Amino acid sequence: MRDKNSRKKQVVMNQEIKANELRCLGEDGFAYGVISRYEAIGKARDLNLDLVLISPDANPPVAKIMDYGKFKYEQERKKKEARKNQQKIVLKETKLSVKIAQNDINYKIERSRKFLEAGYHVKFRVFLKGREMQNPDAGKDVLNRVWPMVEDIGIKDNEPKFEGRFINMLVLPKKELKSKN
């Protein structure tokens, strides 16, 4: 039994086309109109090209005369180019606790600032243990102490929010820093 994804990837072309009549399009966009399957295959052979079924669910089905190998190559090249131009976002995480000392905060902020200057996104997380869960505002207070230390080079993506045992705050690098690198 085939699922929908495998059916989409399978290309029906030339002799595999079962419809008796097709709406046929040329490689250059010329419309041949509704013609028989044999006539469409003959036109494709005369041009040394393939007849590819584009829209099998239409009435009548639509087929196009094209060089399928070249078409497939162009599609792969476009996908590869899109992947190459895609921007990769790297998320760095800085873990804090409610009972963290100021010198520990300073050390973690120093490292987080380096990440932001390098263009990474930084997620500050305060882990709540045991009874700290009863007072999640204490975790928000830690993040509110951290924010002024990074606001000159970062943009707060969201306010500190409670997620499970963590209170999270995401900080993004400012655009001016990205353009310098």
Residue pairs with C-beta under 8 A, 6 or more apart in sequence:
11 52
11 53
11 68
12 52
12 53
12 56
13 50
13 51
13 52
13 53
13 68
14 41
14 44
14 50
14 51
15 41
16 53
17 37
17 41
17 51
17 53
17 61
17 63
19 37
19 53
19 56
19 60
19 61
20 36
20 37
21 34
21 35
21 36
21 37
21 60
22 34
22 35
22 36
22 37
22 40
22 53
22 60
22 61
22 62
22 63
23 31
23 33
23 34
23 58
23 60
23 61
23 62
23 63
24 31
24 32
24 33
24 34
24 35
24 40
24 43
24 51
24 62
24 63
24 64
24 65
25 31
25 32
25 54
25 62
25 63
25 64
25 65
26 32
26 64
26 65
27 47
27 49
27 64
27 65
27 66
27 67
32 40
32 43
34 60
35 43
40 51
40 63
40 65
41 51
43 51
43 65
44 50
44 51
44 65
47 65
49 65
49 66
49 67
49 68
50 65
50 66
50 67
50 68
51 63
51 64
51 65
52 63
52 64
52 65
52 66
52 68
52 71
53 61
53 62
53 63
54 62
54 63
54 64
55 61
55 62
89 121
90 120
90 121
91 120
91 121
91 122
91 123
92 112
92 115
92 120
92 121
92 122
92 123
93 122
93 123
93 125
94 108
94 111
94 112
94 122
94 123
94 124
94 125
95 125
95 126
95 127
96 105
96 108
96 124
96 125
96 126
96 127
96 142
96 143
96 146
97 126
97 127
97 129
97 142
98 126
98 128
98 129
98 132
98 138
98 139
98 142
100 142
105 142
105 145
105 146
105 149
109 146
109 149
109 150
112 122
112 124
112 150
112 171
113 149
113 150
113 153
115 122
116 122
116 150
116 153
116 154
116 171
116 173
116 177
117 153
117 173
117 177
118 181
119 173
119 177
119 178
119 181
120 173
121 157
121 170
121 171
121 172
121 173
122 150
122 154
122 170
122 171
123 168
123 169
123 170
123 171
124 143
124 146
124 168
124 169
124 170
124 171
125 166
125 167
125 168
126 139
126 140
126 142
126 143
126 160
126 166
126 167
127 165
127 166
128 136
128 139
128 165
128 166
128 167
129 165
132 138
132 139
133 165
136 162
136 167
139 160
139 162
139 167
140 160
140 167
142 167
143 160
143 167
143 169
144 160
146 169
147 156
147 169
147 171
150 171
153 173
153 174
153 177
154 171
154 172
154 173
154 174
155 171
155 172
155 173
155 174
156 169
156 170
156 171
157 170
157 171
157 172
158 169
158 170
159 169
160 167
160 168
160 169
161 167
161 168
161 169
